[in-house]
Amino acid sequence: MLAQSVAEIVSRHVRLTVEGIDRMYLNVFIPGLQYEQGIVRFFREHRRQPLPSAALMSPMTRRFVAALEDFVVRHGIPLVQFCPGQRKDTVMAEHLRHFAREEGVVFVGKAQENTPVFRTERRRSPITGRPYPWIVRRSAMVNNYYVYAVDRDFGPFFLKFCSYFPFNAKLCLNGHEYAKRQLARKGIAFAALDNGILKCADPKRLQAICNGLSAAKIDALLRKWLRLLPHPFTATDRKAGYRYDISILQAEFSTTQVLDRPVHGRLFFEQVIRENLDLGRPEEIKLIFNRRIPRRRHARERFCTRIVTHDVTPSLNVHYKNARIKQYHKENRALRTETTINNTYDFGIGRRLHNLPKLRQIGFAANRRLVEIERLSHDCILSEDTLQAVHRPVAAGRQRASGLRFADQRVHALLHALILFRQLASGFRAAELRRHLAALSGCDPAAISQGAITYQLRRLRRHGLIERTPNSFRYRVTDFGLRVALFFTPTYNRLLRPGLAAALPALRAIATPLQRTFNVLTAQIDTAIKQAQLAAQNLTHSRQVAFVKQS
């Protein structure tokens, strides 16, 4: 039996839920060498060079490149020249298939990329007119070296070095690969998804492993491989405080819900996409990210929802400034919800790696709120069985209550009353229901008898839309009653009535697009009928002629 709602799918058909860091893209840099004055201080005060210039940087570049390429040759590591537009992950996957060791460098890639560097430009003194060198920040096409490696604890990752001073680097790792490695080392049986976990013999240990991926462990990974690889700075430089630090460029926080049957995930996702196209609105975004959205927003701030379906697995994308929540059905086996934070300042948090715990809270909380909002919005849709039960009469012993027919105006008056009374903390009395029904029907409350009100209350109670407060004459609207009312009234008032008014002939003086479409459809059907009748007449005539000839 297929699940009918998001709540049922999440509560009954999810067999494994894992929250964990997915991909992290980190900036590796030396803080004192990211601005012009810091460069001057490095060469003047640390290296005792009176005239800082690019001429002092070039020998450092040559030494670092020579050390890297010598490292590749000594260890027999493949050196790959990347072509423009080539997918580096594809190259890594190909080399990884032939890599048998538990840990080591798989290959080193080389690519020319536009990178911020420091150069020297010639300036003239306004007093003496004599030229002097001046260090400025520029972009240049320089070689970048991608060290693709496998770590014993983290699995596959890469470390990209710029070959030019100040030798900034990028570190990219995957939290799911870290979890797989830890499960294997601890002897816990599991089945892998592509970039995820499908099954695990000990889900609690798995979640504990994902929670244990900390800033300290990521920092230790970098320090370990900086010791193993050629370092662009000398030991004297590092002892003087010129050491690499880490900041967060991009962090993905994923929630994976593995489903027992693929059809449940497909049902979930199709319904979720249809019902949540407005999640990118600021008033919805503030619920997901728990952020105050000011009325006067910057024109460049991004709030939108995108549904991506072309040549890929359909995905729901909700954007907030530079952050994005992506939701998709992964390999037809799991629902994946990912919050990607590209700028930590969007949430008032710094970029340094020690801020990772705060970002985790934001990312995973956003995933949970998104699923909760989808559950609340989607579960207002009634299933077929429930709809028929509301329509049919119900009986309890000798008492019988008629059904609540969809197009009955008196039923809609009752449902309007339920929506109103749901807001009352103390519930409502029969007299209040009488006044409300009288106002909707345009009559005097005295014209509605007590027996008629009692009958309506019995109908609502037998169908489970209201319940009586114990030891009182007051009633309260049930959760089921509110959802029935919210489903019936908007569907009838906003879809059925205006739709029929626009579609039926001779009801509007001005033809609407819907009416014009129906007119075209009717004309096409009439044409097809006439053609079919004409063919039948011709066939009958030919048969009559043949019969006459034979006789």
C-alpha positions as CSV (number, residue, x, y, z in Angstrom):
1,M,0.0,0.0,0.0
2,L,1.4,3.4,-1.0
3,A,1.8,6.1,1.6
4,Q,-0.6,9.0,1.3
5,S,1.2,11.8,2.9
6,V,4.7,13.2,3.7
7,A,4.2,12.5,7.4
8,E,3.4,8.9,6.8
9,I,6.4,8.5,4.5
10,V,8.8,10.2,7.0
11,S,7.4,8.3,10.0
12,R,6.9,4.8,8.5
13,H,9.0,4.4,5.4
14,V,12.3,6.0,6.3
15,R,14.6,3.2,7.5
16,L,17.8,5.3,7.9
17,T,18.3,9.0,8.6
18,V,21.8,10.4,8.6
19,E,22.9,14.0,9.2
20,G,26.4,14.8,8.1
21,I,28.8,17.2,6.5
22,D,29.0,16.4,2.8
23,R,31.6,18.4,0.7
24,M,33.7,21.1,2.2
25,Y,35.8,23.5,0.1
26,L,38.3,25.3,2.3
27,N,40.7,28.2,1.7
28,V,44.3,27.5,3.0
29,F,46.3,30.7,3.4
30,I,48.8,32.5,5.5
31,P,47.0,35.4,7.2
32,G,49.9,37.8,7.2
33,L,50.5,37.5,3.4
34,Q,47.1,38.4,2.1
35,Y,47.6,42.2,1.7
36,E,50.4,44.5,0.4
37,Q,51.7,45.7,3.8
38,G,52.0,42.2,5.0
39,I,54.1,41.2,2.0
40,V,56.4,44.2,2.6
41,R,56.8,43.2,6.2
42,F,57.6,39.6,5.3
43,F,60.5,40.6,3.0
44,R,61.7,43.6,4.9
45,E,61.5,42.6,8.6
46,H,61.6,38.8,8.3
47,R,63.9,38.1,5.4
48,R,65.9,41.3,5.8
49,Q,65.5,42.4,2.2
50,P,65.5,46.3,1.9
51,L,63.6,46.5,-1.4
52,P,60.5,44.1,-1.5
53,S,59.6,43.2,-5.1
54,A,58.4,40.4,-7.4
55,A,62.1,39.7,-8.1
56,L,62.3,38.1,-4.6
57,M,59.1,36.0,-5.2
58,S,60.2,34.4,-8.5
59,P,63.1,32.3,-6.9
60,M,60.6,31.0,-4.3
61,T,58.2,30.0,-7.1
62,R,61.0,28.1,-9.0
63,R,62.1,26.3,-5.8
64,F,58.6,25.2,-4.9
65,V,57.7,24.0,-8.5
66,A,61.0,22.1,-8.7
67,A,60.4,20.5,-5.3
68,L,56.9,19.4,-6.4
69,E,58.0,17.9,-9.7
70,D,60.9,16.2,-8.1
71,F,58.5,14.7,-5.5
72,V,56.4,13.3,-8.3
73,V,59.4,11.8,-10.1
74,R,60.9,10.2,-6.9
75,H,57.6,8.5,-5.9
76,G,56.5,7.5,-9.4
77,I,53.3,9.6,-9.2
78,P,51.5,10.4,-12.5
79,L,51.6,14.0,-13.5
80,V,48.5,15.0,-15.5
81,Q,48.2,18.2,-17.6
82,F,44.5,19.2,-17.3
83,C,42.9,20.3,-20.6
84,P,40.5,23.3,-20.6
85,G,37.0,22.2,-19.7
86,Q,38.1,18.7,-18.5
87,R,36.3,17.4,-15.4
88,K,39.0,16.8,-12.8
89,D,36.7,14.5,-10.8
90,T,36.4,12.2,-13.8
91,V,40.2,12.0,-14.0
92,M,40.4,11.2,-10.3
93,A,37.8,8.5,-10.6
94,E,39.8,6.8,-13.4
95,H,43.1,6.9,-11.5
96,L,41.4,5.8,-8.2
97,R,40.2,2.6,-9.9
98,H,43.9,1.5,-10.3
99,F,45.0,2.8,-6.8
100,A,45.5,-0.1,-4.4
101,R,47.2,1.4,-1.4
102,E,45.4,2.5,1.8
103,E,46.9,5.9,1.7
104,G,49.0,8.0,-0.6
105,V,49.1,10.4,-3.5
106,V,47.0,9.1,-6.5
107,F,48.2,11.7,-9.1
108,V,49.2,15.4,-9.4
109,G,47.3,17.5,-11.9
110,K,48.6,20.7,-13.4
111,A,46.4,23.5,-14.8
112,Q,46.8,27.2,-15.7
113,E,44.1,29.3,-14.0
114,N,43.4,32.9,-13.3
115,T,44.6,33.5,-9.8
116,P,45.1,36.5,-7.5
117,V,48.8,37.1,-7.0
118,F,51.1,40.0,-6.0
119,R,53.1,41.8,-8.6
120,T,55.5,44.8,-8.7
121,E,54.7,47.9,-10.6
122,R,56.9,50.9,-11.2
123,R,55.9,54.2,-9.6
124,R,57.6,57.6,-9.5
125,S,58.0,59.8,-6.4
126,P,56.0,63.1,-6.7
127,I,58.9,64.9,-4.9
128,T,62.1,63.5,-6.5
129,G,60.7,62.0,-9.6
130,R,62.7,58.9,-9.1
131,P,61.1,55.5,-9.8
132,Y,60.5,52.9,-7.1
133,P,58.8,49.5,-7.0
134,W,55.4,49.1,-5.4
135,I,53.7,45.8,-4.6
136,V,50.1,45.5,-5.8
137,R,47.5,42.7,-6.0
138,R,46.7,41.5,-9.5
139,S,45.1,38.5,-11.3
140,A,47.4,36.4,-13.5
141,M,47.3,33.1,-15.4
142,V,49.6,30.9,-13.3
143,N,50.1,27.2,-12.8
144,N,48.1,25.5,-10.1
145,Y,49.0,22.0,-8.9
146,Y,46.2,19.6,-7.8
147,V,47.5,17.0,-5.4
148,Y,44.8,14.2,-5.5
149,A,45.4,11.8,-2.6
150,V,43.7,9.2,-0.4
151,D,44.0,9.6,3.4
152,R,43.7,6.7,5.8
153,D,41.0,8.5,7.8
154,F,39.3,10.8,5.3
155,G,39.4,8.8,2.0
156,P,39.8,10.7,-1.3
157,F,40.5,14.5,-1.2
158,F,42.6,17.0,-3.0
159,L,44.9,19.9,-2.1
160,K,45.4,22.6,-4.7
161,F,48.5,24.8,-4.5
162,C,49.0,28.0,-6.5
163,S,52.6,27.9,-7.7
164,Y,53.1,31.7,-7.2
165,F,53.7,33.7,-4.0
166,P,52.0,33.7,-1.5
167,F,51.2,30.1,-2.4
168,N,47.6,30.0,-1.4
169,A,45.9,26.6,-1.5
170,K,42.5,25.0,-1.5
171,L,41.5,21.9,0.4
172,C,38.5,19.8,-0.7
173,L,37.2,16.9,1.3
174,N,34.0,14.8,1.7
175,G,32.4,14.0,5.0
176,H,30.6,10.9,3.6
177,E,33.9,9.5,2.5
178,Y,35.2,10.1,6.0
179,A,32.2,8.3,7.5
180,K,32.8,5.3,5.2
181,R,36.5,5.1,6.2
182,Q,35.6,5.2,9.9
183,L,32.9,2.5,9.6
184,A,35.3,0.2,7.7
185,R,38.1,0.8,10.3
186,K,35.7,0.0,13.2
187,G,34.4,-3.1,11.5
188,I,30.8,-1.9,11.2
189,A,29.0,-3.4,8.2
190,F,27.4,-0.9,5.8
191,A,26.3,-0.5,2.2
192,A,27.3,2.7,0.3
193,L,25.4,5.0,-1.8
194,D,27.2,7.2,-4.3
195,N,28.3,9.9,-1.8
196,G,26.2,8.5,1.1
197,I,25.3,5.5,3.2
198,L,22.5,3.2,2.1
199,K,22.5,0.7,5.0
200,C,24.4,0.4,8.3
201,A,24.5,-2.2,11.0
202,D,24.8,0.4,13.7
203,P,23.0,3.6,12.8
204,K,23.7,5.3,16.1
205,R,27.5,4.7,15.7
206,L,27.2,6.1,12.1
207,Q,25.6,9.3,13.3
208,A,28.2,9.6,16.1
209,I,30.9,9.3,13.5
210,C,29.3,12.0,11.4
211,N,28.9,14.3,14.4
212,G,32.6,13.7,15.3
213,L,33.9,15.3,12.1
214,S,35.2,18.4,13.8
215,A,37.3,21.4,12.9
216,A,40.3,20.0,14.8
217,K,40.3,16.8,12.7
218,I,40.1,18.7,9.5
219,D,43.0,20.9,10.6
220,A,45.0,17.8,11.6
221,L,44.4,16.4,8.0
222,L,45.9,19.6,6.5
223,R,48.9,19.6,8.9
224,K,49.6,15.9,8.2
225,W,49.8,16.4,4.4
226,L,51.7,19.6,4.6
227,R,54.4,17.6,6.3
228,L,54.3,14.8,3.7
229,L,54.3,17.1,0.7
230,P,56.9,19.8,-0.4
231,H,56.3,23.0,1.5
232,P,56.6,26.4,-0.2
233,F,57.9,28.1,2.9
234,T,61.0,27.2,4.9
235,A,61.1,25.9,8.5
236,T,62.5,29.4,9.5
237,D,59.4,31.0,7.9
238,R,57.0,28.7,9.7
239,K,58.9,29.2,13.0
240,A,58.5,33.0,12.6
241,G,54.7,32.5,12.5
242,Y,54.1,32.3,8.7
243,R,51.9,29.2,9.0
244,Y,48.9,28.2,7.0
245,D,45.4,28.8,8.4
246,I,42.0,27.6,7.1
247,S,38.8,29.4,6.3
248,I,35.5,28.0,4.9
249,L,34.7,28.8,1.2
250,Q,31.8,26.4,0.9
251,A,30.2,23.9,3.3
252,E,27.5,21.4,2.5
253,F,25.3,20.0,5.3
254,S,23.2,17.1,4.1
255,T,20.3,15.1,5.6
256,T,19.9,11.7,3.9
257,Q,16.6,9.8,4.5
258,V,16.8,6.3,3.0
259,L,13.4,4.9,2.0
260,D,12.2,1.3,2.1
261,R,10.7,1.5,-1.4
262,P,11.7,3.8,-4.4
263,V,8.0,4.5,-5.2
264,H,7.6,6.2,-1.8
265,G,10.5,8.6,-2.6
266,R,9.0,9.3,-6.0
267,L,5.6,10.1,-4.5
268,F,7.1,12.2,-1.8
269,F,9.2,14.3,-4.2
270,E,6.6,14.8,-6.9
271,Q,4.1,16.1,-4.3
272,V,6.7,18.2,-2.5
273,I,7.7,20.0,-5.7
274,R,4.2,20.7,-6.7
275,E,3.2,22.0,-3.3
276,N,6.3,24.1,-2.4
277,L,7.1,26.3,-5.4
278,D,6.8,29.4,-3.1
279,L,9.5,28.3,-0.6
280,G,11.9,30.9,-2.0
281,R,9.8,33.8,-0.9
282,P,11.3,35.9,1.9
283,E,8.5,35.1,4.3
284,E,9.1,31.4,3.8
285,I,12.9,31.7,3.9
286,K,12.9,33.2,7.3
287,L,11.1,30.1,8.6
288,I,13.7,27.8,7.1
289,F,16.8,29.7,8.2
290,N,15.3,31.3,11.3
291,R,16.6,34.7,10.1
292,R,14.9,38.1,10.2
293,I,14.4,39.3,6.7
294,P,14.3,43.2,6.6
295,R,11.6,44.8,4.6
296,R,14.1,47.0,2.8
297,R,16.3,44.4,1.3
298,H,19.3,44.9,-0.9
299,A,18.4,44.7,-4.6
300,R,21.1,42.0,-5.2
301,E,20.0,39.7,-2.4
302,R,18.5,36.5,-3.9
303,F,15.3,34.9,-2.8
304,C,13.9,32.3,-5.2
305,T,12.8,28.7,-5.8
306,R,14.1,26.8,-8.9
307,I,13.0,23.4,-10.1
308,V,15.7,21.7,-12.2
309,T,14.5,18.9,-14.4
310,H,16.5,19.1,-17.7
311,D,18.8,16.0,-18.2
312,V,19.2,15.6,-14.5
313,T,17.4,14.1,-11.5
314,P,14.6,16.6,-10.6
315,S,15.7,18.8,-7.8
316,L,14.1,21.5,-5.7
317,N,16.4,24.5,-5.1
318,V,15.7,27.2,-2.6
319,H,18.0,30.2,-2.6
320,Y,18.8,32.7,0.2
321,K,21.5,35.3,-0.5
322,N,24.5,33.1,-1.3
323,A,23.2,30.0,0.4
324,R,21.1,27.2,-1.3
325,I,19.0,24.3,-0.1
326,K,18.9,21.5,-2.7
327,Q,16.5,18.6,-2.4
328,Y,16.4,15.6,-4.7
329,H,15.7,11.9,-4.9
330,K,19.1,10.3,-4.7
331,E,19.5,7.1,-6.9
332,N,15.8,6.4,-6.4
333,R,16.7,5.2,-2.9
334,A,16.9,8.2,-0.6
335,L,15.7,11.7,-0.1
336,R,18.7,14.0,0.1
337,T,18.4,17.5,1.5
338,E,21.5,19.7,1.3
339,T,22.1,23.2,2.7
340,T,25.1,24.8,1.0
341,I,26.6,27.8,2.7
342,N,28.9,29.8,0.3
343,N,29.3,32.9,2.5
344,T,29.3,32.5,6.2
345,Y,28.8,36.3,6.6
346,D,25.2,35.8,5.4
347,F,24.5,34.4,8.8
348,G,26.7,36.8,10.8
349,I,29.4,34.1,11.3
350,G,33.1,34.4,10.5
351,R,34.9,32.3,7.9
352,R,37.6,30.7,10.0
353,L,37.3,26.9,10.5
354,H,36.6,27.2,14.2
355,N,33.2,28.5,13.3
356,L,32.2,25.1,11.9
357,P,30.0,24.1,14.9
358,K,27.8,27.2,14.4
359,L,27.5,26.5,10.7
360,R,26.5,22.9,11.5
361,Q,23.6,24.1,13.6
362,I,22.4,26.5,10.9
363,G,22.7,23.9,8.1
364,F,21.1,20.9,9.8
365,A,18.3,23.1,11.3
366,A,17.5,24.4,7.8
367,N,17.2,20.9,6.5
368,R,14.9,19.9,9.3
369,R,12.7,23.0,8.9
370,L,12.4,22.5,5.2
371,V,11.1,18.9,5.6
372,E,8.8,20.0,8.4
373,I,7.3,22.9,6.2
374,E,6.8,20.4,3.3
375,R,5.1,18.0,5.7
376,L,2.7,20.6,7.0
377,S,1.9,21.9,3.5
378,H,1.5,18.6,1.8
379,D,-0.4,16.8,4.5
380,C,-3.4,19.1,4.1
381,I,-4.2,17.1,0.9
382,L,-6.8,14.5,1.7
383,S,-6.5,11.0,0.5
384,E,-9.2,9.4,-1.6
385,D,-10.5,7.2,1.3
386,T,-10.8,10.1,3.6
387,L,-12.6,12.2,1.0
388,Q,-15.1,9.5,0.4
389,A,-15.6,9.0,4.2
390,V,-16.4,12.7,4.6
391,H,-18.9,12.4,1.7
392,R,-20.7,9.3,3.0
393,P,-23.2,9.1,5.8
394,V,-22.0,7.7,9.1
395,A,-23.8,5.7,11.7
396,A,-23.1,4.9,15.4
397,G,-25.8,2.6,16.9
398,R,-29.2,4.2,16.2
399,Q,-27.8,7.6,15.5
400,R,-27.1,8.5,11.9
401,A,-25.4,11.5,10.4
402,S,-25.5,12.5,6.8
403,G,-22.4,13.1,4.7
404,L,-20.7,16.5,4.2
405,R,-21.2,16.9,0.4
406,F,-18.6,19.0,-1.3
407,A,-20.9,21.4,-3.2
408,D,-23.5,21.9,-0.5
409,Q,-23.6,25.5,0.6
410,R,-24.7,24.6,4.1
411,V,-21.6,22.4,4.4
412,H,-19.4,25.2,3.3
413,A,-21.0,27.5,5.9
414,L,-20.1,24.9,8.6
415,L,-16.5,24.6,7.4
416,H,-16.1,28.4,7.4
417,A,-17.3,28.2,11.0
418,L,-14.7,25.6,11.8
419,I,-11.8,27.7,10.5
420,L,-13.0,30.6,12.6
421,F,-13.6,28.6,15.8
422,R,-10.2,26.8,15.5
423,Q,-8.6,30.1,16.6
424,L,-10.6,30.2,19.9
425,A,-8.6,28.7,22.7
426,S,-11.7,27.9,24.8
427,G,-13.7,26.4,21.9
428,F,-17.3,27.4,20.9
429,R,-20.9,26.8,22.0
430,A,-24.0,26.0,20.0
431,A,-25.2,29.6,20.2
432,E,-22.0,30.8,18.5
433,L,-22.4,28.3,15.7
434,R,-26.0,29.5,15.2
435,R,-25.0,33.2,14.9
436,H,-22.2,32.3,12.4
437,L,-24.5,30.2,10.2
438,A,-27.2,32.9,10.3
439,A,-24.7,35.6,9.2
440,L,-23.5,33.4,6.3
441,S,-27.1,32.6,5.1
442,G,-28.4,36.2,5.6
443,C,-31.2,35.3,8.1
444,D,-32.1,36.0,11.6
445,P,-30.5,33.6,14.2
446,A,-33.9,33.0,15.7
447,A,-35.0,31.5,12.4
448,I,-32.6,28.6,12.9
449,S,-34.1,26.2,15.4
450,Q,-32.2,24.5,18.2
451,G,-32.9,21.1,16.6
452,A,-31.2,22.2,13.4
453,I,-28.1,23.3,15.3
454,T,-28.0,20.0,17.3
455,Y,-28.3,18.1,14.0
456,Q,-25.3,20.0,12.5
457,L,-23.2,19.5,15.7
458,R,-24.0,15.8,15.5
459,R,-22.9,15.6,11.9
460,L,-19.6,17.3,12.7
461,R,-18.9,15.1,15.7
462,R,-19.8,11.8,13.9
463,H,-17.3,12.7,11.1
464,G,-14.6,13.6,13.6
465,L,-14.4,17.3,12.7
466,I,-15.2,18.5,16.2
467,E,-15.1,17.0,19.7
468,R,-16.9,18.0,22.9
469,T,-15.0,19.4,25.8
470,P,-15.5,17.1,28.8
471,N,-18.0,18.3,31.4
472,S,-19.1,21.3,29.4
473,F,-21.3,22.4,26.5
474,R,-18.4,23.7,24.5
475,Y,-16.8,22.1,21.4
476,R,-13.3,22.3,19.9
477,V,-12.2,21.8,16.3
478,T,-10.0,18.8,15.8
479,D,-6.8,18.8,13.7
480,F,-8.6,16.6,11.2
481,G,-11.5,19.0,11.1
482,L,-9.3,22.0,10.4
483,R,-7.6,20.2,7.5
484,V,-10.9,19.1,5.9
485,A,-12.1,22.7,6.1
486,L,-8.8,24.1,4.7
487,F,-9.0,21.6,1.8
488,F,-12.8,21.9,1.0
489,T,-13.2,25.7,1.1
490,P,-10.3,27.0,-1.0
491,T,-10.8,24.2,-3.6
492,Y,-14.4,25.1,-4.0
493,N,-14.1,28.9,-3.8
494,R,-10.8,29.5,-5.6
495,L,-10.8,26.7,-8.2
496,L,-14.2,25.1,-8.9
497,R,-16.5,28.1,-8.9
498,P,-14.2,30.6,-10.9
499,G,-13.0,27.7,-13.1
500,L,-16.6,26.8,-14.1
501,A,-17.5,30.4,-14.6
502,A,-14.6,30.9,-17.0
503,A,-15.1,27.6,-18.8
504,L,-18.9,27.2,-19.3
505,P,-20.4,28.9,-22.5
506,A,-22.6,32.0,-22.3
507,L,-21.7,32.8,-18.7
508,R,-19.2,35.6,-19.5
509,A,-19.4,38.5,-21.9
510,I,-15.6,38.4,-22.4
511,A,-14.1,35.1,-23.5
512,T,-11.4,34.0,-21.1
513,P,-8.4,31.8,-22.1
514,L,-10.0,28.8,-20.4
515,Q,-13.2,29.4,-22.3
516,R,-11.4,29.8,-25.6
517,T,-9.5,26.6,-25.0
518,F,-12.8,24.7,-24.3
519,N,-14.4,26.3,-27.5
520,V,-11.5,25.0,-29.6
521,L,-11.8,21.6,-27.9
522,T,-15.5,21.4,-28.6
523,A,-15.0,22.4,-32.2
524,Q,-12.4,19.7,-32.7
525,I,-14.7,17.1,-31.1
526,D,-17.6,18.2,-33.3
527,T,-15.4,18.0,-36.4
528,A,-14.2,14.5,-35.5
529,I,-17.9,13.4,-34.9
530,K,-18.9,14.8,-38.3
531,Q,-16.1,13.0,-40.0
532,A,-16.9,9.8,-38.3
533,Q,-20.6,10.1,-39.3
534,L,-19.7,10.9,-42.9
535,A,-17.5,7.9,-43.1
536,A,-20.2,5.7,-41.7
537,Q,-22.7,7.1,-44.3
538,N,-20.3,6.5,-47.1
539,L,-19.6,2.9,-45.9
540,T,-23.4,2.2,-45.7
541,H,-24.0,3.6,-49.1
542,S,-21.3,1.5,-50.8
543,R,-22.6,-1.6,-49.1
544,Q,-26.1,-0.9,-50.4
545,V,-24.9,-0.4,-53.9
546,A,-22.9,-3.7,-53.8
547,F,-26.0,-5.5,-52.5
548,V,-28.2,-4.1,-55.4
549,K,-25.6,-5.2,-58.0
550,Q,-25.5,-8.7,-56.6
551,S,-29.3,-9.1,-56.5
